[in-house]
Amino acid sequence: MSYKKLLLVIISSLALLLLIPTNADAKTWHYSVTPSNSFSHKTYARAYMYGNYEYMELYKTKKHAQNQDTDTGRIISNQKKFYARKTSSKQVYEVIYQHKYYYMNTNDTRLYRYNTWRSGHKLISTVKPNQPSKVMLKAKTHVYRSQYWLYDYSGQDLPLYNWYRLADTGKWVVDYSK
């Protein structure tokens, strides 16, 4: 009977050790995931832009944004943090930038609620994988240890990528063989 108890204690402690995350897991897997891929008409969500242009002009009114005239002289670059929501117009979004409300026309560049998405067995992102506070995964996207992370450092239609892979130490490293 004591052998059964001893065996049960050993098996349960091994199972418990397998469930505890390691340091490598904690450094790698803490990325935010957007609950939805589309913007709402009611609430503001963190917005990311990528495409043909690296910045967008801001307008004071929705009408000015639709016609793309008399802008505010202010722009948002793709490196700045801002929030957006849909308006009744398909291409015009209402934006909060530096605690002020503006409108923007997405004629040339699109807005997304995420900056990292899956393409086949790899992730493509506009930020590096070792910057978890800046990463927002597309809804229902998961990060796996065996996949590559492609960092698009050009931000253009013809992207240039750095290929990252997860090293045995739990840190993302550039794979120069790719």
Accessible surface in RSA format (square Angstrom, percent):
REM  Atomic radii and reference values for relative SASA: ProtOr
REM  Chains: A
REM  Algorithm: Lee & Richards
REM  Probe-radius: 1.40
REM  Slices: 20
REM RES _ NUM      All-atoms   Total-Side   Main-Chain    Non-polar    All polar
REM                ABS   REL    ABS   REL    ABS   REL    ABS   REL    ABS   REL
RES MET A   1   176.02  91.2 135.66  89.8  40.35  96.1 103.46  88.0  72.56  96.1
RES SER A   2    81.71  69.1  73.06  97.5   8.65  19.9  49.75 105.9  31.97  44.8
RES TYR A   3   181.04  84.5 177.41 100.9   3.63   9.4 130.15  97.8  50.88  62.7
RES LYS A   4   159.15  77.6 152.25  93.4   6.90  16.4  98.20  88.4  60.95  64.9
RES LYS A   5   131.75  64.3 129.96  79.7   1.79   4.3  76.20  68.6  55.55  59.2
RES LEU A   6   102.98  57.4  99.08  70.9   3.90   9.8 102.19  71.8   0.78   2.1
RES LEU A   7   105.05  58.5 103.49  74.0   1.56   3.9 104.65  73.5   0.40   1.1
RES LEU A   8   121.80  67.8 119.72  85.7   2.08   5.2 121.44  85.3   0.37   1.0
RES VAL A   9    93.26  61.4  91.98  83.3   1.28   3.1  93.09  80.9   0.17   0.5
RES ILE A  10    81.46  46.4  80.75  60.2   0.71   1.7  81.46  58.7   0.00   0.0
RES ILE A  11    97.03  55.2  95.43  71.1   1.60   3.9  96.37  69.4   0.67   1.8
RES SER A  12    61.50  52.0  52.02  69.4   9.48  21.8  42.86  91.3  18.64  26.1
RES SER A  13    52.03  44.0  47.78  63.8   4.25   9.8  38.84  82.7  13.19  18.5
RES LEU A  14   102.03  56.8 101.84  72.9   0.19   0.5 101.84  71.5   0.19   0.5
RES ALA A  15    49.06  45.1  44.13  68.1   4.93  11.2  47.83  67.4   1.22   3.2
RES LEU A  16   109.06  60.7 107.19  76.7   1.88   4.7 108.54  76.2   0.53   1.4
RES LEU A  17   117.18  65.3 104.17  74.5  13.01  32.7 104.29  73.2  12.89  34.7
RES LEU A  18   153.70  85.6 124.80  89.3  28.90  72.7 127.36  89.4  26.34  70.9
RES LEU A  19   142.80  79.5 119.22  85.3  23.58  59.3 121.37  85.2  21.43  57.7
RES ILE A  20    96.78  55.1  87.40  65.1   9.39  22.6  89.26  64.3   7.52  20.4
RES PRO A  21    96.18  70.1  77.01  70.2  19.17  69.7  82.46  68.1  13.73  85.3
RES THR A  22    83.52  59.4  75.00  76.0   8.52  20.3  77.68 104.3   5.84   8.8
RES ASN A  23   114.68  79.1 106.03 102.5   8.65  20.8  25.21  60.7  89.47  86.5
RES ALA A  24    18.41  16.9  15.44  23.8   2.97   6.8  16.34  23.0   2.07   5.5
RES ASP A  25    41.11  28.8  40.13  39.9   0.98   2.3   8.07  19.0  33.05  33.0
RES ALA A  26    44.44  40.9  35.59  54.9   8.84  20.1  37.75  53.2   6.69  17.7
RES LYS A  27   115.69  56.4  89.83  55.1  25.85  61.6  66.07  59.5  49.62  52.9
RES THR A  28     0.87   0.6   0.11   0.1   0.75   1.8   0.32   0.4   0.55   0.8
RES TRP A  29    70.97  28.5  49.31  23.9  21.66  50.9  46.02  24.5  24.95  40.5
RES HIS A  30   129.61  70.8 113.37  78.8  16.24  41.5  85.36  88.0  44.25  51.5
RES TYR A  31    22.74  10.6   3.24   1.8  19.49  50.7   3.79   2.8  18.95  23.4
RES SER A  32    60.21  50.9  49.98  66.7  10.23  23.6  20.47  43.6  39.74  55.7
RES VAL A  33    70.04  46.1  45.52  41.2  24.53  59.1  45.52  39.5  24.53  66.5
RES THR A  34     3.02   2.1   1.81   1.8   1.20   2.9   1.32   1.8   1.70   2.6
RES PRO A  35   118.46  86.3  80.79  73.6  37.68 137.0  92.76  76.6  25.70 159.7
RES SER A  36    45.00  38.0  40.63  54.2   4.37  10.1  30.47  64.9  14.54  20.4
RES ASN A  37    62.49  43.1  45.93  44.4  16.57  39.9  20.95  50.4  41.54  40.1
RES SER A  38    64.72  54.7  56.97  76.0   7.76  17.9  35.45  75.5  29.27  41.0
RES PHE A  39    12.68   6.3   5.29   3.3   7.39  19.2   5.55   3.4   7.13  20.4
RES SER A  40    41.06  34.7  32.13  42.9   8.93  20.6  29.45  62.7  11.61  16.3
RES HIS A  41   107.30  58.6  92.80  64.5  14.50  37.1  65.67  67.7  41.63  48.4
RES LYS A  42   171.84  83.8 155.70  95.5  16.14  38.4 102.02  91.8  69.83  74.4
RES THR A  43    89.26  63.5  85.46  86.6   3.79   9.0  71.07  95.5  18.18  27.5
RES TYR A  44    60.61  28.3  35.39  20.1  25.22  65.6  33.92  25.5  26.69  32.9
RES ALA A  45    13.33  12.3   7.47  11.5   5.86  13.3  13.33  18.8   0.00   0.0
RES ARG A  46    58.79  24.7  52.76  26.9   6.03  14.4  17.22  23.5  41.57  25.2
RES ALA A  47     0.71   0.7   0.00   0.0   0.71   1.6   0.00   0.0   0.71   1.9
RES TYR A  48    27.90  13.0  24.87  14.1   3.04   7.9  21.50  16.2   6.40   7.9
RES MET A  49     8.26   4.3   0.00   0.0   8.26  19.7   0.00   0.0   8.26  10.9
RES TYR A  50    35.37  16.5  31.73  18.1   3.64   9.5  30.16  22.7   5.21   6.4
RES GLY A  51    17.98  22.2   0.00   N/A  17.98  22.2  17.01  46.7   0.97   2.2
RES ASN A  52    78.19  53.9  61.98  59.9  16.21  39.0  14.91  35.9  63.28  61.2
RES TYR A  53   104.90  49.0 101.83  57.9   3.07   8.0  59.86  45.0  45.04  55.5
RES GLU A  54    90.34  51.9  87.45  66.2   2.89   6.9  21.43  41.5  68.91  56.3
RES TYR A  55   106.76  49.8 103.07  58.6   3.69   9.6  57.52  43.2  49.25  60.7
RES MET A  56    11.54   6.0   6.66   4.4   4.88  11.6  11.54   9.8   0.00   0.0
RES GLU A  57    73.53  42.2  67.27  50.9   6.26  14.9  13.67  26.4  59.86  48.9
RES LEU A  58     0.00   0.0   0.00   0.0   0.00   0.0   0.00   0.0   0.00   0.0
RES TYR A  59     5.19   2.4   5.19   3.0   0.00   0.0   2.24   1.7   2.95   3.6
RES LYS A  60   154.95  75.6 137.86  84.6  17.09  40.7  81.41  73.3  73.54  78.3
RES THR A  61    59.60  42.4  57.71  58.5   1.89   4.5  59.56  80.0   0.04   0.1
RES LYS A  62    62.17  30.3  59.60  36.6   2.57   6.1  37.16  33.4  25.01  26.6
RES LYS A  63   144.80  70.6 141.73  87.0   3.06   7.3  85.52  77.0  59.28  63.1
RES HIS A  64    61.78  33.8  61.38  42.7   0.40   1.0  33.84  34.9  27.94  32.5
RES ALA A  65     0.00   0.0   0.00   0.0   0.00   0.0   0.00   0.0   0.00   0.0
RES GLN A  66    86.35  48.3  64.63  47.2  21.71  51.7  16.51  35.1  69.84  53.0
RES ASN A  67    90.45  62.4  63.82  61.7  26.63  64.1  18.89  45.5  71.55  69.2
RES GLN A  68    78.98  44.2  54.55  39.9  24.44  58.2  12.48  26.6  66.51  50.4
RES ASP A  69    66.88  46.8  60.86  60.6   6.02  14.2  32.21  75.8  34.67  34.6
RES THR A  70    98.41  70.0  70.38  71.4  28.03  66.8  82.36 110.6  16.05  24.3
RES ASP A  71    58.38  40.9  35.37  35.2  23.01  54.4   1.31   3.1  57.07  56.9
RES THR A  72    35.59  25.3   4.11   4.2  31.47  75.0  10.60  14.2  24.99  37.8
RES GLY A  73    66.90  82.5   0.00   N/A  66.90  82.5  35.93  98.6  30.97  69.4
RES ARG A  74    79.37  33.3  73.88  37.7   5.48  13.1  36.49  49.9  42.88  26.0
RES ILE A  75    86.83  49.4  76.79  57.2  10.04  24.2  76.79  55.3  10.04  27.3
RES ILE A  76     0.00   0.0   0.00   0.0   0.00   0.0   0.00   0.0   0.00   0.0
RES SER A  77    31.52  26.6  30.34  40.5   1.18   2.7  27.63  58.8   3.89   5.4
RES ASN A  78    45.36  31.3  20.26  19.6  25.10  60.4   3.25   7.8  42.11  40.7
RES GLN A  79   155.14  86.8 121.34  88.7  33.80  80.5  50.55 107.6 104.59  79.3
RES LYS A  80   104.10  50.8  98.16  60.2   5.94  14.1  44.47  40.0  59.62  63.5
RES LYS A  81   126.81  61.9 109.81  67.4  17.00  40.5  56.58  50.9  70.23  74.8
RES PHE A  82     2.57   1.3   1.91   1.2   0.66   1.7   2.57   1.6   0.00   0.0
RES TYR A  83    79.78  37.2  79.78  45.4   0.00   0.0  56.67  42.6  23.11  28.5
RES ALA A  84     0.00   0.0   0.00   0.0   0.00   0.0   0.00   0.0   0.00   0.0
RES ARG A  85    61.94  26.0  61.94  31.6   0.00   0.0   0.25   0.3  61.70  37.4
RES LYS A  86    72.66  35.4  69.03  42.4   3.63   8.7  26.07  23.5  46.59  49.6
RES THR A  87    17.83  12.7   8.06   8.2   9.77  23.3  13.97  18.8   3.86   5.8
RES SER A  88    99.75  84.3  59.79  79.8  39.96  92.1  53.09 113.1  46.66  65.4
RES SER A  89    23.93  20.2  12.78  17.1  11.15  25.7  10.23  21.8  13.70  19.2
RES LYS A  90   195.54  95.4 168.27 103.2  27.27  64.9 120.45 108.4  75.10  80.0
RES GLN A  91    82.81  46.3  81.81  59.8   1.00   2.4  22.94  48.8  59.87  45.4
RES VAL A  92     1.47   1.0   0.92   0.8   0.55   1.3   0.92   0.8   0.55   1.5
RES TYR A  93    27.36  12.8  27.36  15.6   0.00   0.0   3.26   2.4  24.10  29.7
RES GLU A  94    23.16  13.3  23.16  17.5   0.00   0.0   0.03   0.1  23.13  18.9
RES VAL A  95     0.00   0.0   0.00   0.0   0.00   0.0   0.00   0.0   0.00   0.0
RES ILE A  96    37.13  21.1  36.12  26.9   1.01   2.4  36.12  26.0   1.01   2.7
RES TYR A  97    12.81   6.0  12.19   6.9   0.62   1.6   3.99   3.0   8.82  10.9
RES GLN A  98    99.88  55.9  77.56  56.7  22.32  53.1  37.81  80.5  62.07  47.1
RES HIS A  99   177.57  97.0 150.64 104.7  26.92  68.9 101.41 104.5  76.15  88.6
RES LYS A 100   115.61  56.4 112.70  69.2   2.91   6.9  67.04  60.3  48.57  51.7
RES TYR A 101   134.78  62.9 113.59  64.6  21.19  55.1  76.19  57.3  58.59  72.2
RES TYR A 102    16.04   7.5  15.91   9.1   0.13   0.3  11.29   8.5   4.76   5.9
RES TYR A 103    46.95  21.9  46.95  26.7   0.00   0.0  13.63  10.2  33.32  41.1
RES MET A 104     0.00   0.0   0.00   0.0   0.00   0.0   0.00   0.0   0.00   0.0
RES ASN A 105    12.87   8.9   4.33   4.2   8.54  20.6   0.43   1.0  12.44  12.0
RES THR A 106    17.10  12.2   8.90   9.0   8.20  19.5   1.77   2.4  15.33  23.2
RES ASN A 107    78.45  54.1  51.47  49.7  26.98  65.0   2.18   5.2  76.27  73.7
RES ASP A 108    77.47  54.3  63.62  63.3  13.85  32.7  11.18  26.3  66.29  66.1
RES THR A 109     2.74   1.9   0.48   0.5   2.26   5.4   2.31   3.1   0.43   0.7
RES ARG A 110   166.73  70.0 165.08  84.2   1.64   3.9  37.84  51.7 128.89  78.1
RES LEU A 111    14.73   8.2   0.00   0.0  14.73  37.0   0.00   0.0  14.73  39.7
RES TYR A 112    54.97  25.7  53.61  30.5   1.36   3.5  30.37  22.8  24.59  30.3
RES ARG A 113    37.02  15.5  35.49  18.1   1.53   3.6   0.23   0.3  36.79  22.3
RES TYR A 114    21.84  10.2  21.84  12.4   0.00   0.0   2.92   2.2  18.92  23.3
RES ASN A 115     1.93   1.3   1.93   1.9   0.00   0.0   0.03   0.1   1.90   1.8
RES THR A 116     0.00   0.0   0.00   0.0   0.00   0.0   0.00   0.0   0.00   0.0
RES TRP A 117    56.31  22.6  56.31  27.3   0.00   0.0  41.02  21.9  15.29  24.8
RES ARG A 118    82.89  34.8  61.38  31.3  21.52  51.2  45.92  62.8  36.98  22.4
RES SER A 119    43.27  36.6  36.87  49.2   6.40  14.7  12.22  26.0  31.05  43.5
RES GLY A 120    58.10  71.6   0.00   N/A  58.10  71.6  38.97 106.9  19.13  42.8
RES HIS A 121   167.56  91.6 159.52 110.9   8.04  20.6 109.82 113.2  57.74  67.2
RES LYS A 122    62.85  30.7  62.85  38.6   0.00   0.0  25.15  22.6  37.71  40.2
RES LEU A 123     0.04   0.0   0.04   0.0   0.00   0.0   0.04   0.0   0.00   0.0
RES ILE A 124    18.74  10.7  18.74  14.0   0.00   0.0  18.74  13.5   0.00   0.0
RES SER A 125     0.00   0.0   0.00   0.0   0.00   0.0   0.00   0.0   0.00   0.0
RES THR A 126    37.31  26.5  22.61  22.9  14.70  35.0  15.62  21.0  21.68  32.8
RES VAL A 127    22.83  15.0  21.36  19.3   1.47   3.5  22.83  19.8   0.00   0.0
RES LYS A 128    73.81  36.0  73.72  45.2   0.10   0.2  18.11  16.3  55.70  59.3
RES PRO A 129     1.68   1.2   0.00   0.0   1.68   6.1   0.00   0.0   1.68  10.4
RES ASN A 130    85.50  59.0  59.68  57.7  25.82  62.2  27.25  65.6  58.26  56.3
RES GLN A 131    61.81  34.6  57.16  41.8   4.64  11.1  20.82  44.3  40.98  31.1
RES PRO A 132    53.44  38.9  48.98  44.6   4.46  16.2  49.25  40.7   4.19  26.0
RES SER A 133   113.73  96.1  70.65  94.3  43.08  99.2  59.28 126.2  54.45  76.3
RES LYS A 134   115.45  56.3 110.08  67.5   5.37  12.8  67.99  61.2  47.46  50.6
RES VAL A 135     3.56   2.3   0.00   0.0   3.56   8.6   0.00   0.0   3.56   9.6
RES MET A 136    37.68  19.5  37.68  24.9   0.00   0.0  37.68  32.0   0.00   0.0
RES LEU A 137     5.96   3.3   5.96   4.3   0.00   0.0   5.96   4.2   0.00   0.0
RES LYS A 138    69.08  33.7  69.08  42.4   0.00   0.0  20.04  18.0  49.04  52.2
RES ALA A 139    18.83  17.3  10.01  15.4   8.82  20.1  10.05  14.1   8.79  23.3
RES LYS A 140   186.31  90.9 158.01  97.0  28.30  67.4 108.91  98.0  77.41  82.5
RES THR A 141     9.50   6.8   5.48   5.6   4.02   9.6   1.76   2.4   7.74  11.7
RES HIS A 142   107.98  59.0 104.86  72.9   3.11   8.0  64.65  66.6  43.33  50.4
RES VAL A 143    22.08  14.5   4.62   4.2  17.46  42.1   4.62   4.0  17.46  47.4
RES TYR A 144   120.78  56.4 118.24  67.3   2.54   6.6  91.25  68.6  29.53  36.4
RES ARG A 145   110.80  46.5  98.73  50.3  12.07  28.7  60.33  82.5  50.47  30.6
RES SER A 146   109.29  92.4  73.89  98.6  35.40  81.6  57.73 122.9  51.56  72.2
RES GLN A 147    12.27   6.9   6.44   4.7   5.83  13.9   9.18  19.6   3.09   2.3
RES TYR A 148    57.54  26.9  57.21  32.6   0.33   0.9  36.63  27.5  20.92  25.8
RES TRP A 149     0.05   0.0   0.05   0.0   0.00   0.0   0.05   0.0   0.00   0.0
RES LEU A 150     3.88   2.2   3.88   2.8   0.00   0.0   3.88   2.7   0.00   0.0
RES TYR A 151    37.41  17.5  37.41  21.3   0.00   0.0   4.37   3.3  33.04  40.7
RES ASP A 152    16.09  11.3  12.19  12.1   3.90   9.2   0.03   0.1  16.06  16.0
RES TYR A 153   113.70  53.1  84.16  47.9  29.54  76.9  53.79  40.4  59.91  73.9
RES SER A 154    27.36  23.1   9.64  12.9  17.72  40.8  17.48  37.2   9.88  13.8
RES GLY A 155    11.15  13.8   0.00   N/A  11.15  13.8   9.50  26.1   1.65   3.7
RES GLN A 156    68.07  38.1  58.78  43.0   9.29  22.1  33.04  70.3  35.03  26.6
RES ASP A 157    97.93  68.6  73.25  72.9  24.68  58.4  36.52  86.0  61.41  61.2
RES LEU A 158   154.64  86.1 146.48 104.8   8.16  20.5 147.39 103.5   7.25  19.5
RES PRO A 159    49.02  35.7  33.31  30.4  15.71  57.1  33.31  27.5  15.71  97.6
RES LEU A 160    99.20  55.2  96.91  69.3   2.29   5.8  99.20  69.7   0.00   0.0
RES TYR A 161    72.73  34.0  48.52  27.6  24.21  63.0  33.65  25.3  39.07  48.2
RES ASN A 162    48.57  33.5  46.49  44.9   2.08   5.0   2.13   5.1  46.44  44.9
RES TRP A 163    64.18  25.8  62.03  30.0   2.15   5.0  49.04  26.1  15.14  24.6
RES TYR A 164    11.52   5.4  11.52   6.6   0.00   0.0   3.79   2.8   7.73   9.5
RES ARG A 165   102.63  43.1 102.63  52.3   0.00   0.0  26.76  36.6  75.87  46.0
RES LEU A 166    19.92  11.1   1.13   0.8  18.80  47.3   1.13   0.8  18.80  50.6
RES ALA A 167    16.10  14.8  15.08  23.3   1.02   2.3  15.71  22.1   0.39   1.0
RES ASP A 168   147.73 103.5 119.82 119.3  27.92  66.0  38.42  90.4 109.31 109.0
RES THR A 169   101.44  72.1  78.61  79.7  22.84  54.4  82.15 110.3  19.30  29.2
RES GLY A 170     1.45   1.8   0.00   N/A   1.45   1.8   0.00   0.0   1.45   3.2
RES LYS A 171   118.51  57.8 114.78  70.4   3.73   8.9  62.80  56.5  55.71  59.3
RES TRP A 172    17.73   7.1   5.23   2.5  12.50  29.3   5.23   2.8  12.50  20.3
RES VAL A 173    56.09  36.9  52.10  47.2   3.99   9.6  56.09  48.7   0.00   0.0
RES VAL A 174    40.52  26.7  26.15  23.7  14.38  34.6  26.15  22.7  14.38  39.0
RES ASP A 175    18.51  13.0  14.15  14.1   4.36  10.3   2.38   5.6  16.13  16.1
RES TYR A 176   191.67  89.5 161.17  91.7  30.50  79.4 127.02  95.5  64.65  79.7
RES SER A 177   100.92  85.3  56.28  75.1  44.64 102.8  56.28 119.9  44.63  62.5
RES LYS A 178   124.85  60.9  69.63  42.7  55.23 131.5  45.25  40.7  79.60  84.8
END  Absolute sums over single chains surface
CHAIN  1 A    11863.5       9992.5       1871.0       6828.3       5035.2
END  Absolute sums over all chains
TOTAL         11863.5       9992.5       1871.0       6828.3       5035.2
